[in-house]
Amino acid sequence: MSDGASSPETTTEIEEDPHEGGFRAHTAITTERGGPRYGEFSEQVRALMDNVRYACPPPEVADELIEQLAAINEKLDATRIDEWHSPSGTRIDLPARGNITLPPFEVTDVNDDGVFATVTFRDFHLGGNKAAHGGHVAVAFDDLGGYASAVAIQGVCRTAYLTVQYRSITPLNTPLQAHTWADRVDGRKVFTKGAIYDGDRLCAEMDALFIKLNPGQQ
Ligand SMILES: CCCCCCCCCCCCCCCC(=O)SCCNC(=O)CCNC(=O)[C@H](O)C(C)(C)COP(=O)(O)OP(=O)(O)OC[C@H]1O[C@@H](n2cnc3c(N)ncnc32)[C@H](O)[C@@H]1OP(=O)(O)O
């Protein structure tokens, strides 16, 4: 039963198809988990997050919303499964692979020059004065940099360090061009770079080290 807070103890563990180590197994790339309307479901959640960021509900509306949100959370709580089988993060047909904790991006190309994507920071990602929060910019770089590293070294990686140079304002609700690429590979180490542009204007740059996980490594 839920009180509206997350309750991991109620998460259902699915036994078959065990993962190995800290990241997902190869079976984690899907277009079907969560069903045909999982994208619409995710978009409604994103719209909720955007609205909440700017909402100032009067008390009577807050009363109503609390009741409705509690009912929604109770319903969602009953559908929780373990992280290895959740659709979130696996649905390559959806923005940010269906992971609503990431700024939504669409990968437009993956080739020898790295990963190219369009990323849109939304109202939820507000830092101030219509600009994206720097932490959310780093989140986008972490995932897209991890992707470029994984492609370069043919294996899942963890971030050892990631620095961001914020060169100019990163606007909200604007499709931005992101590019991440492996600059150098040295054993398990992938030195990875990235940039986000608003048209010709450089918004931010990334300099990161990703390390390929050893088999079974957490
Ligand atoms: C078709 C569709 C495909 C779809 C495709 C989907 C792709 C989907 C992509 C998802 C992408 C998600 C990407 C998220 C990635 C995270 O967000 S991961 C979460 C954040 N990171 C962490 O929590 C990491 C915490 N740290 C650790 O676990 C460990 O320190 C590490 C990073 C795994 C390294 O530990 P380790 O494996 O024991 O390695 P260790 O021997 O210490 O170091 C190895 C080498 O790296 C060096 N090194 C280690 N750390 C550092 C450091 N901070 N600075 C400098 N050097 C370092 C060492 O000096 C050593 O160098 P050498 O002696 O070999 O020259």
The ligand as an SDF file (V2000), in Angstrom:
LIG
                    3D

 65 67  0  0  0  0  0  0  0  0999 V2000
   21.0650    0.7750  -30.7990 C   0  0  0  0  0  0  0  0  0  0  0  0
   20.7590    1.4860  -29.5260 C   0  0  0  0  0  0  0  0  0  0  0  0
   21.8610    1.4000  -28.5670 C   0  0  0  0  0  0  0  0  0  0  0  0
   21.4720    1.9930  -27.2520 C   0  0  0  0  0  0  0  0  0  0  0  0
   22.7020    2.1380  -26.4240 C   0  0  0  0  0  0  0  0  0  0  0  0
   22.3610    2.6840  -25.1260 C   0  0  0  0  0  0  0  0  0  0  0  0
   23.5840    3.3260  -24.5370 C   0  0  0  0  0  0  0  0  0  0  0  0
   23.2230    3.7210  -23.1850 C   0  0  0  0  0  0  0  0  0  0  0  0
   24.2280    4.6190  -22.6270 C   0  0  0  0  0  0  0  0  0  0  0  0
   23.8870    4.9310  -21.2390 C   0  0  0  0  0  0  0  0  0  0  0  0
   24.9210    5.7920  -20.6750 C   0  0  0  0  0  0  0  0  0  0  0  0
   24.6710    6.0460  -19.2620 C   0  0  0  0  0  0  0  0  0  0  0  0
   25.9000    6.6910  -18.6770 C   0  0  0  0  0  0  0  0  0  0  0  0
   25.6790    7.0220  -17.2560 C   0  0  0  0  0  0  0  0  0  0  0  0
   26.9580    6.7990  -16.5260 C   0  0  0  0  0  0  0  0  0  0  0  0
   26.8580    7.1160  -15.1110 C   0  0  0  0  0  0  0  0  0  0  0  0
   26.2170    8.0510  -14.7130 O   0  0  0  0  0  0  0  0  0  0  0  0
   27.6790    6.0970  -14.0090 S   0  0  0  0  0  0  0  0  0  0  0  0
   27.2960    6.8090  -12.4230 C   0  0  0  0  0  0  0  0  0  0  0  0
   28.3250    7.8200  -11.9550 C   0  0  0  0  0  0  0  0  0  0  0  0
   29.6140    7.2040  -11.7840 N   0  0  0  0  0  0  0  0  0  0  0  0
   29.8850    6.4290  -10.7340 C   0  0  0  0  0  0  0  0  0  0  0  0
   29.0790    6.1980   -9.8350 O   0  0  0  0  0  0  0  0  0  0  0  0
   31.2700    5.8370  -10.7120 C   0  0  0  0  0  0  0  0  0  0  0  0
   31.8190    5.6940   -9.3080 C   0  0  0  0  0  0  0  0  0  0  0  0
   33.2080    5.2530   -9.3990 N   0  0  0  0  0  0  0  0  0  0  0  0
   33.4660    3.9380   -9.6160 C   0  0  0  0  0  0  0  0  0  0  0  0
   32.5750    3.0790   -9.6010 O   0  0  0  0  0  0  0  0  0  0  0  0
   34.8890    3.5850   -9.9230 C   0  0  0  0  0  0  0  0  0  0  0  0
   35.7400    4.5740   -9.4100 O   0  0  0  0  0  0  0  0  0  0  0  0
   35.1420    3.4520  -11.4680 C   0  0  0  0  0  0  0  0  0  0  0  0
   34.8490    4.7620  -12.2130 C   0  0  0  0  0  0  0  0  0  0  0  0
   34.2450    2.3320  -12.0150 C   0  0  0  0  0  0  0  0  0  0  0  0
   36.6050    3.1050  -11.6950 C   0  0  0  0  0  0  0  0  0  0  0  0
   36.9470    2.0650  -10.7950 O   0  0  0  0  0  0  0  0  0  0  0  0
   37.7500    0.7800  -11.2860 P   0  0  0  0  0  0  0  0  0  0  0  0
   36.9540    0.0460  -12.3270 O   0  0  0  0  0  0  0  0  0  0  0  0
   38.1460    0.0110  -10.0650 O   0  0  0  0  0  0  0  0  0  0  0  0
   38.9810    1.3450  -12.0360 O   0  0  0  0  0  0  0  0  0  0  0  0
   40.3770    1.8680  -11.4360 P   0  0  0  0  0  0  0  0  0  0  0  0
   41.3130    0.6990  -11.4820 O   0  0  0  0  0  0  0  0  0  0  0  0
   40.2140    2.6200  -10.1730 O   0  0  0  0  0  0  0  0  0  0  0  0
   40.7830    2.9170  -12.5640 O   0  0  0  0  0  0  0  0  0  0  0  0
   41.0050    2.5140  -13.9080 C   0  0  0  0  0  0  0  0  0  0  0  0
   41.8580    3.5780  -14.5340 C   0  0  0  0  0  0  0  0  0  0  0  0
   41.1000    4.8150  -14.5480 O   0  0  0  0  0  0  0  0  0  0  0  0
   41.7920    5.8310  -13.8120 C   0  0  0  0  0  0  0  0  0  0  0  0
   40.7900    6.6190  -13.0830 N   0  0  0  0  0  0  0  0  0  0  0  0
   39.7700    6.1360  -12.3230 C   0  0  0  0  0  0  0  0  0  0  0  0
   39.0410    7.1660  -11.8260 N   0  0  0  0  0  0  0  0  0  0  0  0
   39.6340    8.3000  -12.2730 C   0  0  0  0  0  0  0  0  0  0  0  0
   39.3560    9.6790  -12.1070 C   0  0  0  0  0  0  0  0  0  0  0  0
   38.3000   10.1080  -11.3830 N   0  0  0  0  0  0  0  0  0  0  0  0
   40.1560   10.5690  -12.7090 N   0  0  0  0  0  0  0  0  0  0  0  0
   41.2040   10.1720  -13.4680 C   0  0  0  0  0  0  0  0  0  0  0  0
   41.5200    8.8600  -13.6790 N   0  0  0  0  0  0  0  0  0  0  0  0
   40.7300    7.9530  -13.0740 C   0  0  0  0  0  0  0  0  0  0  0  0
   42.7110    5.0800  -12.8700 C   0  0  0  0  0  0  0  0  0  0  0  0
   43.8170    5.8940  -12.4810 O   0  0  0  0  0  0  0  0  0  0  0  0
   43.1270    3.9120  -13.7260 C   0  0  0  0  0  0  0  0  0  0  0  0
   44.0770    4.3500  -14.6610 O   0  0  0  0  0  0  0  0  0  0  0  0
   45.2710    3.3540  -15.1490 P   0  0  0  0  0  0  0  0  0  0  0  0
   46.0420    3.0030  -13.9260 O   0  0  0  0  0  0  0  0  0  0  0  0
   44.5860    2.1510  -15.7730 O   0  0  0  0  0  0  0  0  0  0  0  0
   46.0390    4.1600  -16.1440 O   0  0  0  0  0  0  0  0  0  0  0  0
  1  2  1  0
  2  3  1  0
  3  4  1  0
  4  5  1  0
  5  6  1  0
  6  7  1  0
  7  8  1  0
  8  9  1  0
  9 10  1  0
 10 11  1  0
 11 12  1  0
 12 13  1  0
 13 14  1  0
 14 15  1  0
 15 16  1  0
 16 17  2  0
 16 18  1  0
 18 19  1  0
 19 20  1  0
 20 21  1  0
 21 22  1  0
 22 23  2  0
 22 24  1  0
 24 25  1  0
 25 26  1  0
 26 27  1  0
 27 28  2  0
 27 29  1  0
 29 30  1  0
 29 31  1  0
 31 32  1  0
 31 33  1  0
 31 34  1  0
 34 35  1  0
 35 36  1  0
 36 37  2  0
 36 38  1  0
 36 39  1  0
 39 40  1  0
 40 41  2  0
 40 42  1  0
 40 43  1  0
 43 44  1  0
 44 45  1  0
 45 46  1  0
 45 60  1  0
 46 47  1  0
 47 48  1  0
 47 58  1  0
 48 49  1  0
 48 57  1  0
 49 50  2  0
 50 51  1  0
 51 52  1  0
 51 57  2  0
 52 53  1  0
 52 54  2  0
 54 55  1  0
 55 56  2  0
 56 57  1  0
 58 59  1  0
 58 60  1  0
 60 61  1  0
 61 62  1  0
 62 63  2  0
 62 64  1  0
 62 65  1  0
M  END
$$$$
